[in-house]
Amino acid sequence: MDTETQLIVGAVTNLTSLSQMISGLTAESYTQESTALPGSTVGKHVRHLLEHFTQLLSALPLPMPTVDYAARKRNQGIEASVQGGIGGVDEILCELDRCAEYLGSGEWSVDKAVRVVDVMPDGQEAVFMSTLGRELWFCSHHTVHHVAIITTLLHEMGISTSAGLAYAPSTVKHQNQQQEQSNSTNE
């Protein structure tokens, strides 16, 4: 599988899993504040991770895209309801389809230059260069980490989820290798 396809499939897989995870939640569990992470809710994490995709994908049609992660809109509809969260995921999935078409046509490549703006730990904005591929990877990986937090929030509420959703691909690969080594040692 080529890199473009891997990036799109990875993002789609992560977002589809997220949508399935939240679709079974009640309105209360989606918006319940955590005691372990004060102010944190499932909905806030869903909104946060989707807005990173939105910032990236909405900038791409420009000749020199500027992806301003600091200028996220903070869509309260995504944060406040399960349906808003699912709708937000669906919108990103449609945008990823559009991105895949551009990548497939050769109009864009994973090496397409993008300018990134974000706030650094000192509170100052920084501008730096990246690529479409790197930022797609970032958004997908960022999703995994927020799904891990969401999994923790749900566990705090007594709601079980699929454990595999909360692990980065490299962690899953490492765990599988360890299991294979353990199995071959025991044979």
KAKA-V87999 format. One record per residue. N is the residue number from 1. RES is the residue in three letters. D_CENTER is the distance of its C-alpha to the mean C-alpha in Angstrom with 1 decimal. Layout:
N;RES;D_CENTER + N;RES;D_CENTER
This chain:
1;MET;21.0 + 2;ASP;20.5 + 3;THR;17.7 + 4;GLU;16.7 + 5;THR;16.5 + 6;GLN;14.7 + 7;LEU;11.8 + 8;ILE;11.7 + 9;VAL;12.4 + 10;GLY;9.7 + 11;ALA;7.0 + 12;VAL;9.3 + 13;THR;10.0 + 14;ASN;6.8 + 15;LEU;6.6 + 16;THR;10.3 + 17;SER;10.5 + 18;LEU;8.7 + 19;SER;11.2 + 20;GLN;14.0 + 21;MET;13.4 + 22;ILE;13.8 + 23;SER;16.5 + 24;GLY;19.0 + 25;LEU;18.8 + 26;THR;21.6 + 27;ALA;21.5 + 28;GLU;22.8 + 29;SER;20.2 + 30;TYR;17.3 + 31;THR;19.0 + 32;GLN;21.0 + 33;GLU;20.9 + 34;SER;20.6 + 35;THR;23.8 + 36;ALA;22.2 + 37;LEU;19.7 + 38;PRO;21.8 + 39;GLY;20.2 + 40;SER;16.9 + 41;THR;16.0 + 42;VAL;13.5 + 43;GLY;13.5 + 44;LYS;13.0 + 45;HIS;9.8 + 46;VAL;8.5 + 47;ARG;10.0 + 48;HIS;8.8 + 49;LEU;5.0 + 50;LEU;6.4 + 51;GLU;9.0 + 52;HIS;7.6 + 53;PHE;7.1 + 54;THR;10.5 + 55;GLN;12.1 + 56;LEU;11.6 + 57;LEU;12.6 + 58;SER;15.3 + 59;ALA;16.9 + 60;LEU;17.3 + 61;PRO;20.6 + 62;LEU;22.4 + 63;PRO;24.6 + 64;MET;23.2 + 65;PRO;19.7 + 66;THR;19.0 + 67;VAL;15.4 + 68;ASP;16.1 + 69;TYR;13.3 + 70;ALA;16.2 + 71;ALA;17.1 + 72;ARG;14.4 + 73;LYS;16.3 + 74;ARG;15.2 + 75;ASN;15.7 + 76;GLN;17.7 + 77;GLY;17.8 + 78;ILE;14.1 + 79;GLU;14.9 + 80;ALA;18.3 + 81;SER;18.2 + 82;VAL;16.6 + 83;GLN;17.7 + 84;GLY;16.1 + 85;GLY;12.7 + 86;ILE;13.4 + 87;GLY;14.8 + 88;GLY;11.8 + 89;VAL;9.7 + 90;ASP;12.9 + 91;GLU;13.2 + 92;ILE;10.1 + 93;LEU;11.3 + 94;CYS;14.6 + 95;GLU;13.6 + 96;LEU;12.1 + 97;ASP;15.5 + 98;ARG;17.3 + 99;CYS;15.6 + 100;ALA;16.6 + 101;GLU;20.1 + 102;TYR;20.5 + 103;LEU;19.6 + 104;GLY;21.9 + 105;SER;24.7 + 106;GLY;24.7 + 107;GLU;24.3 + 108;TRP;21.2 + 109;SER;20.4 + 110;VAL;17.7 + 111;ASP;20.2 + 112;LYS;20.3 + 113;ALA;20.7 + 114;VAL;18.6 + 115;ARG;19.5 + 116;VAL;17.0 + 117;VAL;18.1 + 118;ASP;16.9 + 119;VAL;18.9 + 120;MET;20.2 + 121;PRO;21.5 + 122;ASP;24.9 + 123;GLY;23.6 + 124;GLN;24.4 + 125;GLU;22.3 + 126;ALA;21.9 + 127;VAL;21.7 + 128;PHE;21.0 + 129;MET;20.6 + 130;SER;17.8 + 131;THR;17.1 + 132;LEU;14.9 + 133;GLY;14.1 + 134;ARG;13.3 + 135;GLU;10.9 + 136;LEU;9.2 + 137;TRP;9.1 + 138;PHE;8.0 + 139;CYS;4.8 + 140;SER;4.3 + 141;HIS;6.1 + 142;HIS;4.8 + 143;THR;2.5 + 144;VAL;6.0 + 145;HIS;7.9 + 146;HIS;7.2 + 147;VAL;8.0 + 148;ALA;10.9 + 149;ILE;12.0 + 150;ILE;11.9 + 151;THR;13.9 + 152;THR;16.3 + 153;LEU;16.8 + 154;LEU;17.6 + 155;HIS;19.9 + 156;GLU;21.6 + 157;MET;22.4 + 158;GLY;23.7 + 159;ILE;21.2 + 160;SER;20.3 + 161;THR;17.2 + 162;SER;16.7 + 163;ALA;16.5 + 164;GLY;14.9 + 165;LEU;11.4 + 166;ALA;11.4 + 167;TYR;12.4 + 168;ALA;11.3 + 169;PRO;13.0 + 170;SER;15.7 + 171;THR;16.5 + 172;VAL;17.0 + 173;LYS;19.1 + 174;HIS;21.1 + 175;GLN;21.7 + 176;ASN;22.9 + 177;GLN;25.2 + 178;GLN;26.6 + 179;GLN;27.3 + 180;GLU;29.0 + 181;GLN;31.1 + 182;SER;32.1 + 183;ASN;33.1 + 184;SER;35.1 + 185;THR;36.8 + 186;ASN;37.8 + 187;GLU;39.3
